């Protein structure tokens, strides 16, 4: 048996199939069979349905271990791509974290500024209230002083 490989393409054009084949280049289903030859006893292989019916060598034939080795290599490539994508995403996450940290720093500074502004307004309001109260007490003190003075003047004149 020869070891030719192919896959389904348009109108009989043959291309090499990589990994575990699902269809022959002719479009027919591929079967998993066991060799009964003296050279390869009990060795498993893939064979096209058309080759089984017509007993022709031009259809797909592939040993299972060759297909598995190719499949493994393909998976290594895909895993490599996945790891590269994970590394890229990790870098994006780090950059996003830095950006968020910067924004949180800015927001925290703004909150502190607003808190300080609120404390200043509260202190000003308290100071204004204190001034108003002290102003009222001052007026009351002046009124008491004037009333006391008038009382002394009245007592001095009236007796």
C-alpha positions as a Python dict, from the first residue, in 0.01 Angstrom:
ca = {
    (1, 'X'): (0, 0, 0),
    (2, 'X'): (130, 344, -80),
    (3, 'X'): (106, 637, 159),
    (4, 'X'): (-58, 917, -39),
    (5, 'X'): (-273, 1174, 131),
    (6, 'X'): (-545, 1400, 0),
    (7, 'X'): (-849, 1604, 105),
    (8, 'X'): (-1168, 1720, -60),
    (9, 'X'): (-1126, 2018, -286),
    (10, 'X'): (-1310, 2132, -599),
    (11, 'X'): (-1357, 1876, -881),
    (12, 'X'): (-1084, 1626, -818),
    (13, 'X'): (-798, 1862, -733),
    (14, 'X'): (-586, 1683, -476),
    (15, 'X'): (-438, 1853, -174),
    (16, 'X'): (-249, 1707, 114),
    (17, 'X'): (-467, 1636, 416),
    (18, 'X'): (-316, 1728, 752),
    (19, 'X'): (-410, 1544, 1069),
    (20, 'X'): (-696, 1299, 1099),
    (21, 'X'): (-884, 1298, 767),
    (22, 'X'): (-1262, 1320, 755),
    (23, 'X'): (-1310, 1307, 379),
    (24, 'X'): (-1103, 1206, 77),
    (25, 'X'): (-1011, 1449, -198),
    (26, 'X'): (-1301, 1296, -393),
    (27, 'X'): (-1545, 1402, -120),
    (28, 'X'): (-1625, 1055, 10),
    (29, 'X'): (-1613, 945, 371),
    (30, 'X'): (-1290, 809, 520),
    (31, 'X'): (-1290, 486, 724),
    (32, 'X'): (-1056, 364, 997),
    (33, 'X'): (-933, 15, 908),
    (34, 'X'): (-678, -241, 1032),
    (35, 'X'): (-404, -379, 807),
    (36, 'X'): (-393, -755, 761),
    (37, 'X'): (-70, -764, 558),
    (38, 'X'): (246, -943, 670),
    (39, 'X'): (447, -617, 644),
    (40, 'X'): (207, -419, 873),
    (41, 'X'): (-4, -662, 1075),
    (42, 'X'): (-276, -497, 1285),
    (43, 'X'): (-154, -149, 1192),
    (44, 'X'): (-445, 96, 1171),
    (45, 'X'): (-496, 331, 876),
    (46, 'X'): (-750, 564, 716),
    (47, 'X'): (-887, 480, 373),
    (48, 'X'): (-1138, 642, 137),
    (49, 'X'): (-1473, 474, 70),
    (50, 'X'): (-1412, 509, -304),
    (51, 'X'): (-1080, 328, -280),
    (52, 'X'): (-1248, 43, -93),
    (53, 'X'): (-1516, 7, -360),
    (54, 'X'): (-1289, 42, -666),
    (55, 'X'): (-965, -99, -517),
    (56, 'X'): (-766, 199, -648),
    (57, 'X'): (-461, 359, -490),
    (58, 'X'): (-537, 716, -606),
    (59, 'X'): (-768, 785, -312),
    (60, 'X'): (-673, 880, 40),
    (61, 'X'): (-460, 646, 247),
    (62, 'X'): (-294, 746, 573),
    (63, 'X'): (-148, 554, 865),
    (64, 'X'): (-312, 645, 1198),
    (65, 'X'): (20, 728, 1370),
    (66, 'X'): (109, 969, 1087),
    (67, 'X'): (-233, 1134, 1113),
    (68, 'X'): (-202, 1158, 1493),
    (69, 'X'): (148, 1309, 1472),
    (70, 'X'): (21, 1568, 1223),
    (71, 'X'): (-281, 1636, 1442),
    (72, 'X'): (-53, 1685, 1744),
    (73, 'X'): (163, 1932, 1550),
    (74, 'X'): (-148, 2124, 1446),
    (75, 'X'): (-263, 2135, 1807),
    (76, 'X'): (79, 2262, 1915),
    (77, 'X'): (41, 2548, 1668),
    (78, 'X'): (-310, 2626, 1797),
    (79, 'X'): (-191, 2611, 2159),
    (80, 'X'): (95, 2845, 2069),
    (81, 'X'): (-156, 3088, 1917),
    (82, 'X'): (-375, 3061, 2228),
    (83, 'X'): (-78, 3133, 2456),
    (84, 'X'): (21, 3431, 2242),
    (85, 'X'): (-336, 3562, 2267),
    (86, 'X'): (-332, 3508, 2645),
    (87, 'X'): (-5, 3701, 2671),
    (88, 'X'): (-154, 3984, 2466),
    (89, 'X'): (-464, 3986, 2685),
    (90, 'X'): (-246, 3983, 2996),
    (91, 'X'): (-61, 4288, 2867),
    (92, 'X'): (-394, 4456, 2795),
    (93, 'X'): (-510, 4379, 3150),
    (94, 'X'): (-191, 4527, 3296),
    (95, 'X'): (-232, 4842, 3085),
    (96, 'X'): (-597, 4866, 3187),
    (97, 'X'): (-499, 4825, 3552),
    (98, 'X'): (-247, 5108, 3521),
    (99, 'X'): (-506, 5328, 3353),
    (100, 'X'): (-763, 5253, 3624),
    (101, 'X'): (-508, 5317, 3896),
    (102, 'X'): (-430, 5655, 3741),
    (103, 'X'): (-799, 5741, 3711),
    (104, 'X'): (-867, 5632, 4069),
    (105, 'X'): (-577, 5850, 4182),
    (106, 'X'): (-727, 6148, 4000),
    (107, 'X'): (-1072, 6076, 4143),
    (108, 'X'): (-930, 6037, 4492),
    (109, 'X'): (-753, 6374, 4462),
    (110, 'X'): (-1077, 6532, 4341),
    (111, 'X'): (-1273, 6381, 4633),
    (112, 'X'): (-1013, 6515, 4878),
    (113, 'X'): (-1039, 6857, 4715),
    (114, 'X'): (-1419, 6850, 4740),
    (115, 'X'): (-1399, 6739, 5104),
    (116, 'X'): (-1158, 7024, 5179),
    (117, 'X'): (-1384, 7269, 4997),
    (118, 'X'): (-1682, 7140, 5199),
    (119, 'X'): (-1484, 7175, 5523),
    (120, 'X'): (-1388, 7532, 5427),
    (121, 'X'): (-1752, 7617, 5349),
    (122, 'X'): (-1859, 7456, 5676),
    (123, 'X'): (-1592, 7652, 5868),
    (124, 'X'): (-1701, 7974, 5695),
    (125, 'X'): (-2066, 7903, 5779),
    (126, 'X'): (-1971, 7829, 6139),
    (127, 'X'): (-1761, 8146, 6153),
    (128, 'X'): (-2049, 8349, 6006),
    (129, 'X'): (-2290, 8201, 6261),
    (130, 'X'): (-2045, 8274, 6539),
    (131, 'X'): (-2007, 8632, 6416),
    (132, 'X'): (-2386, 8666, 6398),
    (133, 'X'): (-2425, 8530, 6752),
    (134, 'X'): (-2142, 8744, 6887),
    (135, 'X'): (-2286, 9042, 6700),
    (136, 'X'): (-2622, 8979, 6865),
    (137, 'X'): (-2453, 8941, 7205),
    (138, 'X'): (-2255, 9259, 7140),
    (139, 'X'): (-2576, 9447, 7066),
    (140, 'X'): (-2731, 9295, 7376),
    (141, 'X'): (-2423, 9394, 7578),
    (142, 'X'): (-2439, 9748, 7446),
    (143, 'X'): (-2810, 9759, 7527),
    (144, 'X'): (-2747, 9631, 7880),
    (145, 'X'): (-2461, 9877, 7925),
    (146, 'X'): (-2678, 10165, 7803),
    (147, 'X'): (-2969, 10049, 8021),
    (148, 'X'): (-2737, 10018, 8319),
    (149, 'X'): (-2593, 10360, 8253),
    (150, 'X'): (-2942, 10505, 8224),
    (151, 'X'): (-3041, 10333, 8546),
    (152, 'X'): (-2742, 10488, 8723),
    (153, 'X'): (-2822, 10830, 8579),
    (154, 'X'): (-3187, 10790, 8680),
    (155, 'X'): (-3087, 10682, 9030),
    (156, 'X'): (-2846, 10972, 9058),
    (157, 'X'): (-3110, 11226, 8962),
    (158, 'X'): (-3418, 11071, 9106),
    (159, 'X'): (-3282, 10924, 9394),
}
